[in-house]
Amino acid sequence: MRFLAFSLALVLAAPLDAAELKAAMLRVDTPQLAPISRFEEKPADLGFAGAALATQDNQTTGQFLGHSFELTTIASTPETALEDLAKISAKIIVVSAPAGLLLDLADAAPETLFLNAGASDTVLRDTACRANVLHFTPSDAMRADAVAQFAAYKRWDRWLLVHGSNPADLTLAQEYRRSAAKFGLKIAEEREILDTGGSRRADTGHVAVQRQIPVLVQNAKRHDMVIAADASDVFAPYLPFHLRDPRPVMGSSGLRPVSFSAASEAWGGTQFQTRFEKLAGRYVTEADYDAWLALRSVGAAVVRTGSDDPETLRAYMLSDAFELAAFKGQPLTLRDWNGQMRQPILLYDGRITASVSPQEGFLHQFSLLDTLGLDRPESKCTAFTGEN
């Protein structure tokens, strides 16, 4: 009966004209380190499976109004991404690509609406924002704030910040410095671990790690926890259980801030997981969820506006009227000052969701979700100025 009532409500709200939405997902595969173990092997349909599920969900909802949804998926490379973009006729494209390449794509096709489902760089929501890019993967600032809130809630006030030597690691370390200052926490000391390139899967790799990691972090000033800032995934997985001082690890290893995980069963998550596993034959990943979130947001906008025009859909998604149920316990919305989707961040240890941020006790005058990441006064994004 509830399903029939919902269907009737959609029919009564149906627009005169049906929309035919053509969307695409462009995944740019960049050179990566060998996975740290067989459990980290990336599936061939990474991200694409989430986009496919969203398209199914959109079709299920939209068919009562006569809407149709079509999805094209392309696996590209950094060298061919712009050429592949030119081959795509769709004007709404989910992109999983490094930040710099995402900006190149957005600048090359200003009339196309890009849905970022991969690049977490905060700068994309700040000084390098683009009006034609909306962000559905959480920013590094949001993730760092999620960790900092949990640490503050636990009163783990003093951090040992261990970061890598690559530029992305240094940028991520700065996010944790900013979060620590934002929530009144102290970085007692920092240590840098150099990326020397060696093999991570040598037969004696664990022996070298067991000897080296404790030496690299020994004699640190008093601290309650270790924050790992390792965007390059070089050393962080080895930190737990190899520290000289027994301390919890958070950040790039240990308890990690994620958009979603296969362990998330609350708020209808089991239903979502079951449908995904039936479609893909595997567990869901963050990349799949982010792609699903992007296209489900567009699908919800199509149903509400009756339009397949990218500018109309973008305006609606940035408006106060838009919200999306996404298995996170509360409706998700988009920040109209930089195009970032507000969402809770799961703190995941590899088996369970240990906690969810925002944490209890953190307040905000408009939305508790705006305690995570760049709030309106903090953002230097000007591309959205004057809208909404």
C-alpha positions in Angstrom: 0.0 0.0 0.0 2.8 2.4 0.8 4.4 1.7 -2.6 1.1 2.4 -4.3 0.6 5.6 -2.4 4.1 6.7 -3.3 3.5 5.9 -7.0 0.2 7.7 -7.0 1.9 10.8 -5.4 4.5 10.7 -8.2 1.8 10.5 -10.9 -0.1 13.4 -9.4 3.1 15.4 -9.4 4.0 14.4 -12.9 5.2 17.1 -15.4 3.5 17.4 -18.8 6.7 16.3 -20.6 8.8 13.3 -19.8 12.5 13.8 -19.5 15.1 11.6 -21.3 18.3 11.9 -19.3 21.5 10.8 -20.9 24.4 10.6 -18.4 27.9 9.2 -18.6 30.7 8.2 -16.2 34.3 8.9 -17.1 36.8 7.1 -14.9 40.4 8.1 -15.4 42.7 5.3 -14.3 46.1 6.6 -13.2 49.2 4.5 -12.4 49.0 3.1 -8.9 51.2 1.3 -6.5 50.7 -2.4 -6.4 47.9 -3.2 -3.8 49.2 -3.7 -0.4 47.5 -7.1 -0.3 45.1 -9.2 -2.4 42.2 -7.7 -0.4 43.0 -4.3 -1.9 42.7 -5.4 -5.6 40.4 -3.0 -7.4 37.6 -4.5 -9.5 37.3 -3.7 -13.1 33.9 -2.1 -12.7 35.0 0.1 -9.8 32.6 3.1 -9.6 30.8 1.9 -12.7 28.7 -0.6 -10.7 27.5 2.2 -8.4 26.6 4.3 -11.4 24.7 1.4 -12.9 22.8 0.8 -9.7 21.8 4.5 -9.5 20.6 4.4 -13.1 18.4 1.3 -12.2 17.1 3.2 -9.1 16.4 6.3 -11.2 14.6 4.2 -13.8 12.4 2.5 -11.1 11.4 5.9 -9.7 11.1 7.8 -13.0 9.2 5.3 -15.0 5.9 6.2 -13.3 6.3 9.7 -14.8 7.6 8.6 -18.2 11.2 9.6 -17.5 14.0 7.5 -18.9 17.6 7.3 -17.9 20.6 6.2 -20.0 24.2 5.6 -18.8 27.5 5.4 -20.8 30.7 4.4 -19.0 34.2 5.0 -20.2 37.5 3.9 -18.6 40.1 6.4 -19.7 43.7 7.4 -19.0 45.3 10.8 -18.2 46.7 10.9 -21.7 43.3 10.2 -23.5 40.8 11.8 -21.0 40.2 14.9 -23.0 39.8 13.0 -26.3 37.3 10.6 -24.6 35.4 13.6 -23.2 34.9 14.9 -26.8 33.3 11.5 -27.7 30.6 11.8 -25.0 27.4 13.4 -26.1 25.9 13.5 -22.6 25.9 16.8 -20.8 25.9 15.3 -17.3 29.1 13.4 -16.6 30.2 11.7 -13.4 34.0 11.9 -13.2 36.4 9.9 -11.1 39.8 11.6 -11.8 42.7 13.4 -10.1 41.9 17.0 -9.2 44.1 18.6 -11.9 42.5 16.6 -14.7 39.0 17.2 -13.3 39.7 20.9 -13.7 41.0 20.4 -17.2 37.8 18.5 -18.2 35.5 21.1 -16.6 37.3 24.0 -18.3 37.2 22.2 -21.7 33.4 21.7 -21.5 31.9 24.6 -19.6 28.3 23.8 -20.7 28.6 20.3 -19.2 27.7 19.5 -15.6 30.4 17.4 -14.0 29.7 15.4 -10.9 32.9 14.8 -8.9 32.9 11.2 -7.5 36.6 10.7 -6.8 38.7 13.8 -6.1 38.7 14.7 -2.4 41.1 17.7 -2.7 39.7 20.5 -0.7 41.0 23.1 -3.1 38.4 22.0 -5.6 35.8 23.3 -3.2 37.8 26.4 -2.4 40.0 28.6 -4.6 39.9 26.2 -7.6 36.1 25.6 -7.6 34.2 25.6 -10.8 30.6 26.5 -11.3 30.0 23.4 -13.5 31.4 21.0 -11.0 29.4 19.5 -8.0 31.1 17.3 -5.5 29.7 14.1 -4.1 32.8 12.6 -2.7 33.7 14.1 0.7 36.6 16.6 0.8 39.7 16.0 2.7 38.7 18.8 5.0 35.4 17.0 5.8 37.3 13.7 6.5 39.9 15.5 8.7 37.2 17.3 10.7 35.3 13.9 11.2 38.5 12.5 12.7 39.1 15.6 14.8 35.6 15.6 16.2 35.9 12.0 17.2 39.2 12.7 18.9 37.8 15.6 20.7 34.8 13.6 21.8 37.1 10.9 23.2 39.4 13.6 24.7 42.4 12.4 22.7 43.7 15.9 22.6 47.3 15.5 21.8 48.3 14.1 18.4 51.4 12.7 16.9 51.1 13.6 13.2 52.9 11.2 10.9 52.9 12.2 7.2 54.5 11.2 4.0 56.9 13.1 1.8 54.9 13.3 -1.4 53.0 16.6 -2.2 49.6 15.0 -1.7 50.8 13.7 1.7 51.9 17.2 2.7 48.6 18.7 1.6 46.7 16.1 3.7 48.9 16.8 6.7 47.9 20.5 6.4 44.2 19.5 6.5 44.8 17.7 9.9 46.7 20.7 11.2 43.7 22.9 10.3 41.3 20.5 11.9 43.3 20.3 15.1 43.3 24.1 15.4 39.6 24.2 14.5 38.5 21.9 17.3 41.1 23.0 19.9 43.4 20.0 19.7 47.2 20.0 19.9 49.7 18.4 17.5 52.4 17.5 20.0 54.9 16.5 17.3 55.2 15.7 13.7 57.2 13.0 11.9 57.8 12.6 8.2 58.3 9.2 6.5 60.1 9.4 3.2 58.8 7.6 0.2 61.8 5.7 -1.0 60.0 3.6 -3.6 60.6 0.0 -2.5 58.4 -3.0 -3.0 55.5 -3.4 -0.6 54.9 -7.1 -1.2 58.4 -8.5 -0.9 58.6 -11.8 1.0 60.3 -10.1 4.0 58.5 -6.8 3.8 56.8 -7.3 7.2 60.1 -8.0 8.8 61.6 -4.7 7.6 58.4 -2.8 8.7 58.5 -4.4 12.1 62.0 -3.1 12.6 61.7 0.3 10.9 58.4 1.8 11.9 59.1 1.8 15.7 62.4 3.5 15.1 60.8 6.2 12.9 58.3 7.2 15.6 60.3 6.5 18.8 60.8 9.1 21.5 57.9 11.2 20.4 56.5 13.8 22.8 53.5 12.7 24.9 50.5 12.0 22.7 47.1 10.4 22.9 46.8 9.1 19.3 48.6 9.0 16.0 47.2 10.7 12.9 48.4 9.2 9.6 48.5 11.5 6.6 49.4 9.2 3.8 47.5 10.1 0.6 50.0 8.0 -1.4 49.2 4.8 0.6 52.9 4.1 1.2 53.3 3.6 4.9 50.0 4.2 6.8 48.7 0.6 6.7 51.8 -0.6 8.6 51.4 1.9 11.5 48.9 0.0 13.7 50.7 -2.6 15.9 54.1 -1.3 14.9 54.3 1.8 17.0 56.8 2.1 19.8 54.1 3.5 22.1 50.7 1.8 22.1 48.3 4.4 20.7 45.2 4.4 18.4 45.8 5.3 14.8 43.4 7.3 12.7 43.4 9.0 9.3 44.9 7.1 6.4 45.0 3.9 8.5 43.4 2.4 11.6 40.1 4.2 12.0 39.5 5.8 8.6 37.0 8.5 7.6 35.0 7.1 4.6 31.9 8.1 2.7 30.6 4.5 2.9 31.7 1.0 3.4 30.4 -2.6 3.0 30.0 -2.8 6.7 27.3 0.0 6.9 24.0 -1.7 7.5 22.2 1.1 9.5 19.5 3.4 8.1 18.5 0.9 5.4 22.1 0.2 4.4 21.4 -3.5 4.2 18.8 -3.1 1.5 21.2 -0.9 -0.5 24.1 -3.4 0.0 21.9 -6.3 -1.1 20.8 -4.7 -4.3 24.4 -3.6 -5.1 25.8 -7.1 -4.4 23.0 -8.7 -6.6 24.1 -6.3 -9.5 27.8 -6.4 -9.1 28.6 -9.7 -7.4 30.9 -8.1 -4.9 30.9 -5.7 -2.0 30.4 -2.0 -2.4 33.3 0.5 -2.2 33.5 4.2 -1.6 34.0 4.8 -5.3 30.7 2.9 -6.0 28.8 4.8 -3.4 30.1 8.2 -4.5 29.1 7.5 -8.1 25.7 6.2 -7.0 25.2 9.3 -4.8 26.0 11.6 -7.7 23.5 10.0 -10.2 20.8 9.4 -7.6 20.9 13.1 -6.9 20.4 13.9 -10.5 17.6 11.4 -10.8 15.8 12.9 -7.8 16.2 16.3 -9.5 14.8 15.0 -12.7 11.7 13.6 -10.9 11.1 16.9 -9.1 11.7 19.3 -12.0 10.6 17.1 -14.9 13.6 18.4 -16.8 16.7 16.9 -18.3 18.4 20.3 -18.8 21.7 20.3 -16.9 21.4 24.0 -15.8 17.8 23.4 -14.5 18.9 20.3 -12.6 22.0 22.0 -11.2 19.9 25.0 -9.9 17.4 22.6 -8.3 20.1 20.5 -6.6 21.7 23.7 -5.1 18.3 25.0 -3.9 16.7 24.6 -0.5 14.1 22.3 -2.0 16.6 19.5 -2.8 17.3 16.7 -0.4 18.3 13.0 -0.9 17.8 10.0 1.3 21.1 8.1 1.0 21.3 5.5 3.8 23.1 7.8 6.2 20.4 8.6 8.7 19.4 12.0 7.5 18.7 13.8 4.2 21.7 15.0 2.3 21.9 18.4 0.6 24.3 20.5 -1.4 26.2 23.5 -0.2 25.2 26.4 -2.4 28.5 28.2 -1.9 30.8 25.5 -3.4 28.7 22.6 -4.7 29.8 20.1 -2.0 27.3 17.6 -0.8 26.8 17.7 3.0 27.0 14.2 4.4 28.0 12.3 7.6 31.4 10.7 7.5 31.7 7.1 8.7 34.7 6.1 10.8 35.5 2.6 9.7 38.1 0.2 11.0 38.0 -2.3 8.2 35.3 -4.4 9.7 32.7 -2.2 11.4 31.6 1.4 11.5 33.0 2.5 14.9 31.4 5.9 14.9 29.8 8.5 12.6 30.7 12.3 12.5 29.4 14.9 13.2 29.8 13.9 16.8 27.4 14.6 19.6 27.9 18.0 21.1 29.1 19.9 18.0 26.7 22.6 17.1 26.0 24.8 14.1 23.5 27.6 13.5 22.2 26.1 10.2 23.3 22.4 9.7 25.3 20.1 11.9 26.8 18.7 8.7 28.4 22.1 8.1 30.7 21.4 11.1 32.5 19.1 8.6 34.6 20.8 5.9 34.6 24.3 4.6 31.7 26.3 6.1 30.4 29.3 4.1 32.7 31.9 5.9 35.8 29.6 5.4 35.3 29.0 1.7 37.1 31.1 -0.9 35.0 29.8 -3.7 33.6 32.6 -5.8 32.1 30.6 -8.8 28.8 30.2 -7.0 28.6 33.8 -5.7 25.1 35.4 -6.2 23.3 32.1 -6.7 20.4 30.9 -4.5 
